[in-house]
Amino acid sequence: MSHCPFCKKKIAMSKAFCSRSCKENYFQLIAIQVPKPFLKRIFVFCDFEQREVEIENFADRHGWRLDLLKNKIDELAVEHGFTS
């Protein structure tokens, strides 16, 4: 058995992803690039409400799904030490 790279479900060895949506989400998540100055700005200079607005604007500007962008920002924030 193999695992879906996006949702980690068990799938057959002959398949790469468990569904089309997992495949699309996986490749969009890889494509999302968040610059470190943007992370610093939203975590150092913005409160929670301003941070949410900035993230929504960033997602709209680049055409990315908001939930995937928030997941990516959460991962990067821990990686760069902005949150624990």
Number of C-alpha atoms within 10 A of each C-alpha: 9 15 16 19 14 17 14 12 12 13 15 12 11 8 12 14 23 19 13 9 10 17 17 12 15 17 11 14 18 10 10 17 11 13 10 11 9 14 19 14 12 18 16 11 10 14 10 10 8 13 17 14 13 16 18 17 13 16 18 12 9 10 10 16 15 15 12 17 20 15 12 16 19 15 12 17 17 11 11 12 8 14 11 8
